[in-house]
């Protein structure tokens, strides 16, 4: 098997997650999290659409992690985000973290908004 080392340049990948927390670049963060431009910050959850709209023009795809299970976001929120030019992919938080890391390693302009598992 051949293993390739992945570099993330200035961005920080999601190292782990668990009940109520995320670990990003070795730092522990409690509660919902927004990660964009290599900077993780607390997020107030789905009601905090302003924080997500601020990403318009900065990222191409926003991964929304809905916790331990797959769920949908409100149609109105999806419409608002897509209307602002954000691609929105909704999935469970574990899947969102993994997908975010893969695209981040490719140098893509991505962000993660995730609810803890």
ABEGO torsion letter per residue (X at the ends): XBBBBBBAEABBBBABBBBGBBBBGGBBBBEBBBBBGGBBBBBAEAABAAAAAAABGABABBBBBAEABBBBBBAAAAAAAAAAGBBBBBBBAAAAAAAAAAAAAAGBBBBBBBBBX
